[in-house]
Each structure stands twice: as structure tokens, then as C-alpha cells.
């Protein structure tokens, strides 16, 4: 048995035990289908769509099992009030949290996890995977696995920085517009409309072409693009809070706008704003990856997922899927964040969890 067959067997055995433990029919049938397809792959040499379907079923089984185990672990180790929340969380939210945790660990401990540095040349161009290089090398002979790990820190860190900048700019502007009103509200609203009317990719390409593709310019351009979206949401959410009676009572007491913002408006607006932060991160992450793919994002030799897809795209014409691994990493993080955001929106909506 090769490594893939051993891993697949372990996944199917764990999934089978998980299915009978939870006594959920959908997992039991899914596991049975996975076992049948695995037998077909082993003895009947299935190809094409059936092979892809079997791999997809194996991934779903592995994701379901690991998500359930991770959720159980969180319920056991977290305080009572938080464990109650995670106990009713769907498996999709647990899977999203697990993936985010894995990405966080990879980003923080990248120098310890990666066997080589992100710019070290250790082999010939497009060398095949071996004992030293798990995914082989790129067009310059650098280890792809090491660059993938370092790319987690660089790509996610840049997207997170740009999202934070956009969120701070949009939230501050929205709160000022709500509390001040009048002409200031109108001016900020028109500026927001003008920025939103410009296509985001064209605006980013224009700014980066003029000022150069440095980290600071990327963060500035992306934050300007997405700050108006945060501004409009903040203005709408805070606008529904500022008309309440307790805000009017605070005004009559002579409280300043700073008190209203930090003590009255923000505490009653955090749930939708936190969910919006997750959505904005997904949009920013995809835009930053697209800019890197076009050559205007993080510059070489710094590892970045978007540029890794561009640099190794030649391998796709030879039937290699290695260039798609950074793209899959981008998609996996985006989907995971959306899973967590959907759960947060569901909780903040006040709907009861269905058992």
C-alpha cells in the first residue's frame, strides 16, 4: 500500500467509527459510499469522474470527522458559557474554526514548520517531490512546501492588515456621520458613493501602477476600496441605534459624542460589524491574491500564494496539479471564514438552534 492508500484507509476507518458513534444515517451512508469507491479505486482502477468523486467523498468524511472531534475538544476545554455555544455550533462552523486555527499556527510558526527558507534555492527547476521536498521545487529550484508555509504568513498577514485598515477607516467615518449628521454626513456619504462607483480592481491597478507595488501602498489602496462598504454598514447599523430612547437620554444628560460612540452605540452594534469584518476579509484576501497573480502584489522573492500560482502555471499544461495547491489554500481559507461568519450571523439574528 502506498501513502495515499494508507491515509485513505485511516480516514475511512475513523469516519466509520464516527458514523456509528453519532448514529447519523447521512454519515453512515456517506462512509459506505466512500468504502465502496475506495475498493473500486484499489481493485478496479477507476478513473475520471469516479476517481474525483471518491476523493471528494474522502475529503468530506475527513472534514466531518475532524470537525466533530475539534468541536468536542472545544466543548471540553472552554469555559462553561463558551462551551454551551460551541456545543450547538454546526460542523461547518467547527470546520471553519479548525482551518483558521491551522492557518494561524502555520503563519506564526512558519520558520519552525518550513524545512527551508522561502528564497533558498535547493534543487533544479521544477524538481519532482522527494524525501526533502514534499511538493517539489518551483521554476527557480525553491522548495514549494516551504514557500507555501511562508505564503500563509505573507498573504494572510497582508490581507488582515488591509482589512483592519479598511474597517477602522469605515467604522470611524460611519460613526462620525451618524453622530454629527447634517453636512458632514452628506459629504462622507458622497465620497463613499464616488469610491464605490469605481471598479475595485481597476482602482487598485491604477494606484499600484502610479505609486509602485509596495506593502504600504497595497494596504492603502485596498483599505480605500473597501472602507466605503464598512462605512455604509456602520452608518446603517448605528443609525438604527442612535434614534433609541437611551441615546436621547444620554444627550439630555449632556454626554459628549465620544461617550455616545464608545459607551452606547458600539456595544449595541458589535455583532453585525464583527460578521462584516469576516466578509470583508474574504473580499480583501481574494483581491490581494489577484493583484499578486497579476504581478502587482507582494514582490519576489517573498512567498505569496497568488504569485506562486503565476510562477508555476507552466506545470498545469503538463498535467501537474501542484500550481493549484496555493489556489486551493486561498479557496479553503475563504470558505472557512464564510462558514464561521454564517454561524455568527445566525447567532446574532436571535434564531434558535435546531436540534
Secondary structure in CASP SS format (residue, H / E / C, confidence):
PFRMAT SS
TARGET T0000
AUTHOR 0000-0000-0000
METHOD secondary structure of the structure
MODEL  1
X C 1.00
X C 1.00
X H 1.00
X H 1.00
X H 1.00
X H 1.00
X H 1.00
X H 1.00
X H 1.00
X H 1.00
X H 1.00
X H 1.00
X H 1.00
X H 1.00
X H 1.00
X H 1.00
X H 1.00
X H 1.00
X H 1.00
X H 1.00
X H 1.00
X H 1.00
X C 1.00
X C 1.00
X H 1.00
X H 1.00
X H 1.00
X H 1.00
X H 1.00
X H 1.00
X H 1.00
X H 1.00
X H 1.00
X H 1.00
X H 1.00
X H 1.00
X H 1.00
X H 1.00
X H 1.00
X H 1.00
X H 1.00
X H 1.00
X H 1.00
X C 1.00
X C 1.00
X C 1.00
X C 1.00
X C 1.00
X H 1.00
X H 1.00
X H 1.00
X H 1.00
X H 1.00
X H 1.00
X H 1.00
X H 1.00
X H 1.00
X H 1.00
X H 1.00
X H 1.00
X H 1.00
X H 1.00
X H 1.00
X H 1.00
X H 1.00
X H 1.00
X H 1.00
X H 1.00
X H 1.00
X H 1.00
X H 1.00
X H 1.00
X H 1.00
X H 1.00
X H 1.00
X H 1.00
X H 1.00
X C 1.00
X C 1.00
X H 1.00
X H 1.00
X H 1.00
X H 1.00
X H 1.00
X H 1.00
X H 1.00
X H 1.00
X C 1.00
X C 1.00
X C 1.00
X H 1.00
X H 1.00
X H 1.00
X H 1.00
X H 1.00
X H 1.00
X H 1.00
X H 1.00
X H 1.00
X H 1.00
X H 1.00
X H 1.00
X H 1.00
X H 1.00
X H 1.00
X H 1.00
X H 1.00
X H 1.00
X C 1.00
X H 1.00
X H 1.00
X H 1.00
X H 1.00
X C 1.00
X C 1.00
X C 1.00
X C 1.00
X C 1.00
X C 1.00
X C 1.00
X E 1.00
X C 1.00
X C 1.00
X C 1.00
X C 1.00
X C 1.00
X C 1.00
X C 1.00
X C 1.00
X C 1.00
X C 1.00
X C 1.00
X C 1.00
X C 1.00
X C 1.00
X C 1.00
X E 1.00
X C 1.00
X C 1.00
X C 1.00
X C 1.00
X E 1.00
X E 1.00
X H 1.00
X H 1.00
X H 1.00
X H 1.00
X H 1.00
X H 1.00
X H 1.00
X H 1.00
X H 1.00
X H 1.00
X H 1.00
X H 1.00
X H 1.00
X H 1.00
X H 1.00
X H 1.00
X H 1.00
X H 1.00
X H 1.00
X H 1.00
X H 1.00
X H 1.00
X H 1.00
X H 1.00
X H 1.00
X H 1.00
X H 1.00
X H 1.00
X H 1.00
X H 1.00
X H 1.00
X H 1.00
X H 1.00
X H 1.00
X H 1.00
X H 1.00
X H 1.00
X C 1.00
X H 1.00
X H 1.00
X H 1.00
X H 1.00
X H 1.00
X H 1.00
X H 1.00
X H 1.00
X H 1.00
X H 1.00
X H 1.00
X H 1.00
X H 1.00
X H 1.00
X H 1.00
X H 1.00
X C 1.00
X C 1.00
X H 1.00
X H 1.00
X H 1.00
X H 1.00
X H 1.00
X H 1.00
X H 1.00
X H 1.00
X H 1.00
X H 1.00
X H 1.00
X H 1.00
X C 1.00
X C 1.00
X C 1.00
X H 1.00
X H 1.00
X H 1.00
X H 1.00
X H 1.00
X H 1.00
X H 1.00
X H 1.00
X H 1.00
X H 1.00
X H 1.00
X H 1.00
X H 1.00
X H 1.00
X H 1.00
X H 1.00
X H 1.00
X H 1.00
X H 1.00
X H 1.00
X H 1.00
X H 1.00
X H 1.00
X H 1.00
X H 1.00
X H 1.00
X H 1.00
X H 1.00
X C 1.00
X C 1.00
X H 1.00
X H 1.00
X H 1.00
X H 1.00
X H 1.00
X H 1.00
X H 1.00
X H 1.00
X C 1.00
X C 1.00
X C 1.00
X C 1.00
X H 1.00
X H 1.00
X H 1.00
X H 1.00
X H 1.00
X H 1.00
X H 1.00
X H 1.00
X H 1.00
X H 1.00
X H 1.00
X H 1.00
X C 1.00
X H 1.00
X H 1.00
X H 1.00
X H 1.00
X H 1.00
X H 1.00
X H 1.00
X H 1.00
X H 1.00
X H 1.00
X H 1.00
X H 1.00
X H 1.00
X H 1.00
X H 1.00
X H 1.00
X H 1.00
X H 1.00
X H 1.00
X H 1.00
X H 1.00
X H 1.00
X H 1.00
X H 1.00
X C 1.00
X C 1.00
X C 1.00
X C 1.00
X C 1.00
X C 1.00
X C 1.00
X C 1.00
X C 1.00
X C 1.00
X C 1.00
X H 1.00
X H 1.00
X H 1.00
X H 1.00
X H 1.00
X H 1.00
X H 1.00
X C 1.00
X H 1.00
X H 1.00
X H 1.00
X H 1.00
X H 1.00
X H 1.00
X C 1.00
X C 1.00
X C 1.00
X H 1.00
X H 1.00
X H 1.00
X H 1.00
X H 1.00
X H 1.00
X H 1.00
X H 1.00
X H 1.00
X H 1.00
X H 1.00
X H 1.00
X H 1.00
X H 1.00
X H 1.00
X H 1.00
X H 1.00
X H 1.00
X H 1.00
X H 1.00
X H 1.00
X H 1.00
X H 1.00
X H 1.00
X H 1.00
X H 1.00
X H 1.00
X C 1.00
X C 1.00
X C 1.00
X C 1.00
X C 1.00
X C 1.00
X C 1.00
END
